[in-house]
């Protein structure tokens, strides 16, 4: 089922696939709850950029079971206007985080025999994410003068940190069904995953602490919830959609092209499913329409998807719920681009 959540339903036992992907996300608007946070946006004029390159290898153990390993490389950037001191003007602060990310090891199995259930099936996955990424990445911050001689190293914001610092468990489920309406040889699919992060905090200073604002640092709500240090947050993703061909299987030039009309719902909760939930976090979620295209030619598969968000919600975290004055805004992207190439050996 090409493109539906990255499953390898056509991979034969003993065969191996190599896959490499690139994800690009850019954001320049703060949100507070579901509203555009104009005040903070005009003050900081934020810019966030995420480039993620990953390498994935999958081995088909038998007709139902495969194992996979994914290693990402993160190249992230955060930029915002830092205030001056009255005599000195404001200046733009640029922060970079570049590192290998967290290694993901997965095992996936078809719940039904693929040879007897070719029109529909369920795939369950269970994996572990190891803290190979740098979760205490630092960058040089300048004070109000913006001069190089005044710069000091501080941890980068949590949203661009290459790793989360925890040994996490990923659970996923994929289901699909082949249909002939309204287009023949089409498929409906649904996919969901949840990342369980038992670790509470990373003990790395959060942006509340690195801000240097005493009103935030020593606020009782911040101290009681540990928001001066970063948390290790749970995350989740839900996808669903319709994949269909644009030409008959006899077409010489277009038979390998399939299009997708999909829905995506990604987020991070206020509280973790297992373990403590203290520390600084930026909970929230977004919903997106996700068009996509897949092109198959012999052993090659090219995938391109572009989620376009229509709902963005930056929720309050535990510190704010307990009375912290810090508005936990989140920069959401209006759209992102995902490209992937897969080769089957």
C-alpha positions as a printed Julia matrix, in Angstrom:
345×3 Matrix{Float64}:
   0.0     0.0     0.0
   2.32    2.78   -1.2
   2.26    5.92    0.85
  -0.21    4.91    3.55
   1.77    5.65    6.7
   4.94    4.21    5.19
   3.99    0.52    5.41
   5.88   -2.08    3.44
   3.01   -4.39    2.47
   4.69   -5.49   -0.79
   8.06   -6.34    0.74
   8.85  -10.04    0.4
  10.49  -12.14    3.18
  14.25  -11.8     3.24
  14.19   -8.52    1.32
  15.38   -5.13    2.5
  14.42   -1.54    1.73
  16.47    1.62    2.06
  14.59    4.86    2.51
  15.63    8.47    2.96
  13.3    11.35    3.68
  13.38   15.11    4.11
  10.88   17.21    6.05
  10.75   20.99    5.89
   8.69   23.14    8.25
   8.67   26.92    8.63
   6.64   28.99   11.08
   6.44   32.72   11.75
   3.2    33.2    13.7
   2.59   32.7    17.43
  -0.69   31.23   18.62
  -2.27   31.33   22.08
  -5.05   28.76   22.28
  -6.66   28.92   18.8
  -6.07   32.65   18.23
  -3.2    34.42   16.53
  -1.21   36.06   19.36
  -0.71   39.45   17.75
   0.99   41.16   20.71
   3.82   38.64   21.06
   4.12   38.31   17.29
   4.57   42.06   16.77
   7.07   42.26   19.62
   9.29   39.32   18.66
   8.53   38.79   14.94
   9.38   35.1    15.37
  10.81   32.75   12.77
  11.21   28.99   13.19
  12.64   26.56   10.67
  13.06   22.8    10.86
  14.97   20.66    8.35
  14.91   16.94    9.17
  16.75   14.39    7.05
  16.34   10.72    7.99
  17.73    7.39    6.86
  15.56    4.28    7.34
  16.28    0.61    6.76
  13.56   -2.07    6.82
  14.03   -5.86    6.76
  11.15   -8.26    6.11
  11.67  -11.17    8.52
   8.7   -13.17    7.21
   5.46  -12.45    5.36
   3.96  -10.77    8.44
   6.84   -9.3    10.45
   9.37   -6.59    9.6
  11.91   -4.64   11.63
  13.15   -1.13   10.92
  15.61    1.48   12.16
  15.38    5.23   11.55
  18.08    7.78   12.3
  17.18   11.47   11.77
  19.48   14.45   11.4
  18.04   17.75   12.64
  19.0    21.19   11.3
  16.78   23.64   13.16
  16.7    27.41   13.6
  14.89   29.88   15.85
  14.95   33.64   15.37
  13.25   36.49   17.21
  13.67   40.16   18.07
  15.38   40.74   21.42
  14.56   44.03   23.21
  17.11   46.75   23.76
  17.69   48.67   26.99
  16.39   52.09   25.97
  19.68   53.47   24.67
  20.45   50.42   22.53
  18.04   49.33   19.77
  16.45   45.9    19.58
  18.25   43.29   17.5
  17.47   39.93   15.93
  18.64   36.86   17.86
  19.42   33.81   15.69
  19.76   30.39   17.33
  20.79   27.18   15.57
  20.53   23.52   16.61
  22.17   20.89   14.41
  22.66   17.34   15.56
  21.85   13.7    14.98
  18.36   13.03   16.35
  16.92   10.18   18.4
  17.3     6.67   16.94
  14.01    4.8    16.46
  13.91    0.97   16.39
  10.59   -0.52   15.27
   8.96   -3.92   14.87
   5.74   -4.16   12.82
   3.47   -7.11   12.15
   0.35   -7.69   10.06
  -2.44   -8.97   12.29
  -4.01  -10.86    9.37
  -2.24  -13.1     6.87
  -1.28  -10.75    3.97
  -1.68  -13.54    1.41
  -5.24  -14.3     2.47
  -6.3   -10.72    3.21
  -4.98   -8.64    0.32
  -7.9    -6.21    0.29
  -7.78   -5.25    3.96
  -5.45   -5.67    6.91
  -4.19   -4.2    10.17
  -0.55   -3.47   10.94
   0.6    -3.02   14.53
   3.95   -1.53   15.46
   5.93   -1.3    18.68
   9.25    0.46   19.0
  11.75    2.17   21.23
  13.28    5.62   20.68
  16.77    6.0    22.12
  18.23    9.34   23.3
  20.97    9.6    20.68
  19.98   13.19   19.87
  21.45   16.13   21.75
  18.83   17.17   24.33
  21.1    19.79   25.93
  22.11   21.56   22.72
  23.39   25.07   23.36
  23.76   28.18   21.24
  25.27   31.62   21.69
  22.87   34.25   22.98
  23.73   37.95   22.95
  22.62   40.52   25.53
  20.85   43.74   24.56
  23.97   45.16   22.84
  24.07   42.31   20.34
  27.88   42.44   20.33
  29.84   39.16   19.88
  31.86   39.88   23.03
  28.69   39.8    25.13
  27.47   36.41   23.94
  27.01   33.45   26.29
  26.02   29.82   25.77
  22.51   28.79   26.79
  20.25   25.83   25.9
  18.25   26.28   22.72
  14.42   26.45   22.92
  12.65   23.15   23.48
  10.88   23.29   20.11
  14.15   23.1    18.13
  16.03   20.73   20.48
  17.31   17.76   18.36
  16.52   15.14   21.04
  14.13   14.74   23.96
  16.53   12.99   26.37
  14.31    9.99   27.13
  14.06    6.3    26.37
  10.6     6.36   24.8
   8.11    3.78   23.55
   6.23    4.25   20.27
   2.96    2.41   19.64
   1.3     2.55   16.22
  -1.59    1.02   14.32
  -2.36    1.11   10.6
  -5.43   -0.22    8.83
  -6.42   -0.16    5.17
  -9.14   -1.43    2.87
  -9.16   -1.61   -0.93
 -12.23   -0.1    -2.6
 -13.5     0.41   -6.13
 -15.64    3.48   -5.46
 -15.55    6.17   -6.63
 -12.32    5.15   -8.4
 -11.26    1.56   -9.02
  -8.12    0.19   -7.29
  -8.31    2.8    -4.53
  -7.62    2.44   -0.82
  -8.94    3.9     2.41
  -6.47    4.01    5.28
  -6.22    5.11    8.89
  -3.09    5.45   10.99
  -2.28    6.49   14.54
   0.74    6.53   16.85
   1.5     7.61   20.39
   4.95    8.27   21.83
   5.14    7.34   25.54
   7.87    9.24   27.41
   8.32    7.91   30.99
  11.08   10.4    31.83
   9.87   13.45   33.75
  12.35   16.31   33.11
  15.76   16.54   31.44
  17.23   18.97   34.04
  18.16   21.24   31.11
  17.3    24.91   31.63
  14.12   25.91   29.83
  13.51   29.17   28.0
  11.73   30.41   31.14
  15.05   30.28   32.99
  17.19   31.49   30.09
  14.88   34.51   29.66
  16.34   35.99   32.85
  12.95   37.44   33.85
  12.67   37.23   37.69
   8.88   37.56   37.5
   8.81   34.23   35.68
  11.78   32.42   37.2
  10.65   32.9    40.8
   6.92   32.68   40.2
   5.42   30.1    42.63
   3.55   28.34   39.81
   6.75   27.97   37.79
   8.67   26.66   40.8
   5.93   24.19   41.82
   5.65   22.71   38.33
   9.39   22.72   37.62
   8.95   24.83   34.48
  12.48   26.22   34.85
  13.71   23.0    33.21
  12.55   21.16   30.09
  10.16   18.25   30.17
  10.12   15.11   27.99
   6.68   15.39   26.38
   4.42   12.71   24.93
   3.35   13.22   21.32
   0.68   11.71   19.1
  -0.33   11.61   15.44
  -3.52   10.51   13.67
  -3.88   10.26    9.9
  -6.53    9.05    7.51
  -7.25    9.33    3.86
  -8.05    8.04    0.42
  -5.36    6.89   -2.04
  -6.28    6.48   -5.7
  -4.65    5.97   -9.13
  -4.91    8.54  -11.9
  -4.72    6.03  -14.78
  -5.43    2.39  -15.52
  -2.79   -0.25  -14.76
  -2.27   -0.66  -18.52
  -1.15    2.94  -18.94
   2.5     3.07  -19.93
   3.41    6.43  -18.4
   0.95    7.09  -15.56
   0.15    3.69  -14.04
   2.73    4.2   -11.28
   1.21    7.47  -10.05
  -1.21    7.53   -7.13
  -2.67   10.57   -5.38
  -3.84   11.0    -1.8
  -6.43   13.17   -0.1
  -5.73   12.93    3.63
  -6.38   14.35    7.08
  -3.77   14.82    9.81
  -4.05   15.55   13.53
  -0.75   15.94   15.45
  -0.12   17.18   18.95
   1.39   16.98   22.41
  -0.76   16.68   25.59
  -0.56   18.68   28.81
   0.12   15.53   30.84
   2.08   12.4    29.95
   0.42    9.01   29.86
   3.14    7.45   32.06
   5.62    9.15   34.38
   5.78   12.7    35.68
   4.53   15.72   33.76
   6.54   18.5    35.38
   8.87   20.81   33.52
   8.49   23.28   30.68
   6.37   22.12   27.77
   4.36   23.68   24.95
   1.26   21.48   24.6
  -1.08   21.89   21.69
  -2.19   20.38   18.42
  -2.9    21.12   14.78
  -5.24   19.68   12.17
  -4.35   19.65    8.51
  -5.54   18.64    5.09
  -2.79   16.46    3.61
  -2.59   16.04   -0.17
   0.04   13.66   -1.47
   1.47   11.92   -4.5
   3.26    8.56   -4.87
   5.17    7.34   -7.89
   6.25    3.7    -8.21
   8.66    2.46  -10.87
  10.05   -1.06  -10.57
  11.94   -1.04   -7.23
  11.7     2.71   -6.7
   9.09    4.66   -4.76
   8.9     8.46   -4.56
   6.56   10.07   -2.03
   5.56   13.71   -1.55
   2.99   15.06    0.92
   2.14   18.6     2.01
   0.01   19.0     5.15
  -1.85   22.34    5.12
  -3.09   23.25    8.58
  -6.55   24.7     9.2
  -6.72   24.42   13.03
  -3.87   25.42   15.37
  -4.2    25.34   19.16
  -1.42   26.34   21.59
  -2.84   25.09   24.9
  -1.91   26.29   28.37
   0.57   24.08   30.2
   0.58   23.05   33.88
   2.47   26.15   35.06
  -0.04   28.47   33.43
  -2.94   26.46   34.81
  -1.44   26.95   38.28
  -1.13   30.71   37.82
   2.13   31.44   36.0
   1.92   34.71   34.01
   4.07   33.29   31.22
   1.95   32.94   28.05
   3.05   29.67   26.44
   2.73   30.65   22.83
   3.64   28.2    20.09
   4.75   28.96   16.53
   2.72   26.85   14.11
   3.49   26.26   10.46
   0.76   26.96    7.88
   2.13   24.07    5.79
   5.05   21.64    5.58
   6.71   19.53    2.9
   7.63   15.84    3.19
   9.68   14.05    0.53
  10.82   10.42    0.59
  12.66    8.01   -1.69
  12.53    4.23   -1.13
  14.45    1.48   -2.9
  13.73   -2.24   -2.51
  16.61   -4.7    -2.7
